[in-house]
Amino acid sequence: MVNDLHDLMHDASRNAPHDLGDIGAVLHRGRSRVRVRRVGIAGGTALAVGAISLVSLGWLNPATGDLTSAQVTRPGGHSVQLSDALPAVEGTDYRLLTSTTNESLDRDNGQRLDGVTDDGLILFRDGPRSGQLFPRFALMDPGTGIKDWLPALDIGQHHTTAVELGEERLVLFSTDSETGGAGNLMASSFDRATRRWSRTTWPGLPSTDRPSMTAGPDGRLYTPIPTTQASPRPGDADGDTFDLWSVSPTDGTDVRDEHLRVGAIGFTDTSLVWTDSTNGATSQVHVRDLTSGVETSFDPQLGEGCDVIDIEVAGEHLSMLQFCGLDDSGLRDDRVQVMTTDGEQVVNALVSGLAYAQLSADGGFLTLMVDGPEAGGTYLYDTTDGRFIKISDATSSWETGGGPSPEDLLLWSTPVNRGHGATTWLGELL
């Protein structure tokens, strides 16, 4: 079923590291915190059905193009378009740290870079794939390529997603569903001192068919449980809503209903940030100080007819991924609006063919991955000085890496083998 989904989305729209010296020291220096982010997973087995295709807005309409010529209405504040980006220069704008290549992902999950730990090691995942029934994990030194293989994780073929990659522990979450339907969330924690895995389930936590988790600054994992679902019409004011719950990563009895109705959520180091809804015309963004409990709200000033698909929160910045319908020529109007958590507008990235958007750990730069033959590629916008650069000229349609990463590090992918495979790159911004 996953492979069929990839084929539909595709129609609509080796592993030697670079020798760059002491990369471990590069990754370890200047680290303030690992970004906390909401991550979702696809339920069900992954063996022999191919890697997962990138979750893209491309299914809405495959048309891409130049938003300037389409005369799409601009939202308020400073705006940039893909044509504004300058080509990035390796060695000046960024430097490569390592890469991994999968020649074919059509029926093989291959190998992934699943994020970077606080102390500069890559969580490397291998499989499940042909000839290897279950996934295995390693902590890889990006400078030497040496992999410290972890003890086997007894998780079967369930898909796992990294939610915390610390110096003391790694936390991956998954569901117990084998069909992709509603399931119960569970966390697998690896104690790096004892080198042992442990599993936590929460009998008091409602099951969900839209699993996602965010690591909060208080050490808890937050998960939205669906309550209402929007109509598929762009600009729907109601949108999807969720009841927010939180759990302890290690104590299955520690489950808390936060008694808060939310859309999308995120965290700064001190605050919880949420919208009224997702997949709808969100009217307010709310910020709650986790120490004092004081709440503030502001109008994000969305463009007309825009639906908020998701948000990202990092540092004191907030990004809102939006779909704003189609223009008269059928061109998709995708946007990523960046603002501070005080409501100050920073930039609106007007994009056609947006596949993925992500803020860095400190909110210092915004990554945009874009599909399409004309403007496809990976772009970076510096939220401090307005620098806008293009890292690559194409983006793989496969989900080949991700997870928590420290600030100033970037994961991106490019297609190989006529799009059947992909190379995932890890770079440091300069």
Stockholm file with secondary structure:
# STOCKHOLM 1.0

chainA/1-430         MVNDLHDLMHDASRNAPHDLGDIGAVLHRGRSRVRVRRVGIAGGTALAVGAISLVSLGWLNPATGDLTSAQVTRPGGHSVQLSDALPAVEGTDYRLLTSTTNESLDRDNGQRLDGVTDDGLILFRDGPRSGQLFPRFALMDPGTGIKDWLPALDIGQHHTTAVELGEERLVLFSTDSETGGAGNLMASSFDRATRRWSRTTWPGLPSTDRPSMTAGPDGRLYTPIPTTQASPRPGDADGDTFDLWSVSPTDGTDVRDEHLRVGAIGFTDTSLVWTDSTNGATSQVHVRDLTSGVETSFDPQLGEGCDVIDIEVAGEHLSMLQFCGLDDSGLRDDRVQVMTTDGEQVVNALVSGLAYAQLSADGGFLTLMVDGPEAGGTYLYDTTDGRFIKISDATSSWETGGGPSPEDLLLWSTPVNRGHGATTWLGELL
#=GR chainA/1-430 SS CHHHHHHHHHHHCCCCCCCCSCHHHHHHTTCCCBCCCEEECCCSBCTTSCCCBCCCGGGGCCCCCCHHHHTCCCCSSCEEEGGGCEECCBTTTEEEEEEEEESCCSSCCCEEEEEECTTSCEEEEECSBTTBCSCEEEEECTTTCCEEECCCCCCTTBCCEEEEECSSEEEEEEESCSSSSSBCEEEEEEETTTTEEEEEECTTSCCBSSCEEEECTTSCEEEEEEEECCCSSTTCSSCBEEEEEEECSSCTTCEEEEEEEESSEEECSSEEEEESCBSBCCCCEEEEETTTCCEEEECCCCCTTCEEEEEEEETTEEEEEEEEEECTTCCEEEEEEEEETTSCEEEEEEESSEEEEEECTTSCEEEEEECSTTTCEEEEEETTTCCEEEEESCCCSBCCBCSCCBTTEEEEEEEEGGGTEEEEEEEEEC
#=GC SS_cons         CHHHHHHHHHHHCCCCCCCCSCHHHHHHTTCCCBCCCEEECCCSBCTTSCCCBCCCGGGGCCCCCCHHHHTCCCCSSCEEEGGGCEECCBTTTEEEEEEEEESCCSSCCCEEEEEECTTSCEEEEECSBTTBCSCEEEEECTTTCCEEECCCCCCTTBCCEEEEECSSEEEEEEESCSSSSSBCEEEEEEETTTTEEEEEECTTSCCBSSCEEEECTTSCEEEEEEEECCCSSTTCSSCBEEEEEEECSSCTTCEEEEEEEESSEEECSSEEEEESCBSBCCCCEEEEETTTCCEEEECCCCCTTCEEEEEEEETTEEEEEEEEEECTTCCEEEEEEEEETTSCEEEEEEESSEEEEEECTTSCEEEEEECSTTTCEEEEEETTTCCEEEEESCCCSBCCBCSCCBTTEEEEEEEEGGGTEEEEEEEEEC
//
